[in-house]
Amino acid sequence: MRKTFDQILEKISEKLSTIDLEGCDISIEKALNLVEFIQIQIQVLKNRLLEFGFKNEQEEICFFKEMKPQILSKLIYFNKIYTIELKRPNGSNLILKNYYEHELNSLTFFFTRNLDFYQYYRSNAVHLDDYYFRRGKPNIRLGVDSSQFINDTTFSTCYDYKVAKILSNEMLRIYLNKKLQQIDRLSEYSGNKQKNKKNKWTATKVAAIELGYGIYAAKVIDNGKVDIREIMTALQDVLEIDLGDYYRTYIAIKSRKKDRTAFLNYLADCLEKRMDEEFET
């Protein structure tokens, strides 16, 4: 079972590598595509389980406590993003901010309702694993959700879904906070734009993106603790340019057969030339 799980997780990781997960601009189409892809992988995992089963009780617990939730959490995460972005209202930054804050508050509500289990799981406790993560072991006194009575008992336990939900909520919290930060930056940018007229970037958008990734790769801001999203947002503010889907452009830059750092090389050449000219005078 471990080999099958690792193979499926690798396929999902390859699929996710095409998306800028550090940012917060996952489109509805991308989220839906990922939901459909991960659903197929979960079905493959289920078929494998039904065909070969588990060697022992410990392998069963490990599967439902650690393996399945890793994959299921990604399905829940992208499905939630799909739902959030599909229902996102049109309107001002304030309306959008209230919308995302409401979604963020709902994560806190889930945490509060499941505090006991959350503490059990995060403390790496094992004394109730036999009830939480083995099939056919529902215990009403442990507060089993009603959904357990209609779930496929061959492929679910009382709490493997809750573990997946905890993992997905942690990812969603990051996503929603980045959305809120993005709105705050846009609001600040709009205000500053009215106050100050800035010089405009006259090179290409690709050149600006290459510059941003160069700064990111060199780790010259906060010793590399800043993420690419923050760097690109700052460049957009300073240069008054919309960098669009900069991750896709970065992939294209990486795919160049030669001179992948053309703009950075150009900057270095220009500086050397200027120094030479100043030295001669």
N, C-alpha and C positions, 0 to 999 in steps of 0.2 A: 504493500500500500504506500509506503514511503517513496518508493521509486516513481510510482504513478503521480503522486502528489507533487514531487519535485519537478517532474516533466511539465505538468499542467501549470504550476506556478511560474516556471521559466517562460512558457508561452505567453502568459498574462503579462509578465514583466517586459517581454519584447514588445508586446502591443502597447504597453504604457510608455515605453521609451520614446514613442513618436509624439507624445503630448507634453506640453510644458506644465508639469505638475507643480513646479515652484511658483508659478503665477496663479491667477484665479480666473483665467479666461477660457474655461472649458465650455464649448458651445453645446447647444441642445443636441445637435446632430452627433457630435463626438461622444457625448454622454450616452445617448441612445445606442450608438454603435458598440460602445464598450459593454453596456448592459447585455445586449444580445450575444456578444462574443463570450462573456463570462458565464452566461446561462448555459451555453453549449459546453463549456469546460466543466461546469458543475455536474451536468448530466453524464459526461464521460467519467467523472469521479464516482458518481453514484452507480453507474453500470459496473465499474470495476469492483466496487464494494459488494454489490449484490452477487457478483460472479465468484469472488474469492473469499469474502468475509474477512475476519480478523483471526490472528494466530492465538491471541489470548485477551484477557480482560484489559490489561494495561495498554495494549495497542489500540483497543477500542476507545479507551478514555483519552489517549493521546490524540487520536483522530478527531474526536468531537470537541476536545478542549483547545487544541492547538492548530491542527491542519485545516479542517473544514472552515473554521471561523476566519482564517486568513484570506481565503478565497471568497467566502460569502460576504465578508465585510466590504470587499471591493465592489461587489454587486450592489449591496445596499447603498454604498457611498455614491456611486455614479447614478443609480436610480434616483436617489434623493436630489442630486444636483440637477438631473433632468427635470424633476418635478419643480424644484425651486425656480430654475430659470424659465421653465415653461409658464409658470404662474406669476413671474415677476411683473409688477405693474409698470406702466409707462408714467413718467412724471418727473418731478424735480429730484435733485439729490437728496433732499430731506425725505421725500416719499420712499425712495429706494433705501435710504439708511434705516428708516423705521421698519421696512419690510425685512431686511436682513437681520436687524436686531431681534425681531420677533422670532425668526427662525433660530437664532442663537439661543434665545431664552428657552425654546422648546427642548434643546439639548440638556439644559440644566434641569428641566422638569423630569426628563427620563432618568438622569443621574439621581435625583432626589427620590424617585419612586423605587429605584433599584439599588439603594445605597448599601444594603447588607451584602447583596451578591457582589457588587462592585468591590467592596472591601475584601471579600473572600477571594475574588479573582486576582486583584492587584497585590494582595499579600502573599500570593503563590501558595495558598492553603490547599490541602489535598484531602482532608478528612471527610469531605462530602462528595468527592469526585464520583464515587460509585453511584450516587443518586443523581447528580447533575449531568454526568457525561456518559452514562450507559443507557442503551435502549431498553425499553420495557421496565423502567424504574421510576415511574412518576410517584411523587409523594406530595399529596395535597397540602400537608402541613408545611412544606417548604415554599408554598406560594407559587405553585405552577400556574403559568398563564393558561387561559382557556383555549388558546390556539393549539396547545399541545394535544388536545383531544381530537383535533381534525388533521394534524400534521401526518406526514408519511412516517410512521414509526420505524420503518426499515432504514431510514436515512436521517433521522433526527432524534435528539434527546430533549430533556426538559430545558436545557440551558445553553446549548451550542449557539442558538440564534442570539441569545442575549450577549454572549461573548462577542459575536460578530457585530452586534449593534454597538457595543462599547467601543470596539476598534474603529468602526465607521464614524461614530460620533466624534471621536478624537480627530479624525481627518477632516470631518465637516467643520469642526470648531476652527481649525486652521484656515480652511477655505473661506468661511464666513467672515472671520476677522480680517483676512486679506481683502475681501470685498469691501468691508467697511473702511479699511485704510485707503483703498483706492478711491472711494467716494470722498473721503476727507481731503486727499491730495487734489482731486479734481476741483473740489470746492475752493481750496486754498489757491490753486492755480488760476481759477476763474477770477478770484478776487484780486490777486496780484497782477493779473493780465490787464485789469482795468487801471491799475495804479502805475504800472511801469511798462514802458515800451522797450522791448529787448531786441538785440541784434539777432538776425535769423541765420540759420545754418544754410549754406549755399552749396555744400557738397551733396552727395547722394544719401538716401536713406540707408542703403547697404553699408556705406562708409561709417555712418553714425553707429550702426549696430555692431560693426566690427570693432569700433572704438570701445563700445560698452562692454563687449565680451572680453576685450583685451584687459580692461580695467578689472573685470571680475576674475579673470584667470590669474592676473598678477597679485591679487589679494592685497591691493594697496589702500583699501578703505576698511578701517576697523580690523585690520589684520585678516581680512577675508571673511569676517563674520556677517557681512551684509549680503543679501541674496540678489540675484540678477534682476529681479523685478524692481527692487528699490533703485538699483543703478540706472535701469532703463527709464524709470519714472523721472528720476532726477535729470537725465539727459533730455528727456522730452520737455521738461520745464525750462531748463537752461537754454536749449537750442530752439525752442518753439517749433517742434516737429512731432508729427504723429508717427511712431515707429511701427505701428500695426502689429502683425503677428511676427514679432522679432525672432521667436524661436524657429519658426519655419524658415526664415531668412538665414538664420545661423546654420541650419541643416544644409541649406544650399551652399553656403560659404565653405562648410566642411567638405562638401562634395567636389569642390574645385580640383581639377587634376594638377594644377600648379598655382603657385603664388596665392595661397589661401589667406595670407595676411597682406594683401596688396595695399590697402590704405595705410596700415601701420608702417609698412615699408616705405611708402610714399612720404609719410610724415618724417620718418628718420632721415630719408634722403634730403628733404627740404631743409631740415634743421642743420644737417652737416654742410649743405651748400651755403646756407646763411653764415655759418661759423667760418667757413673758408673765405667767403667774401669779406667778412669783418676783419679776419686775420690779415688779409691782403692790404686792407686800407689802414 
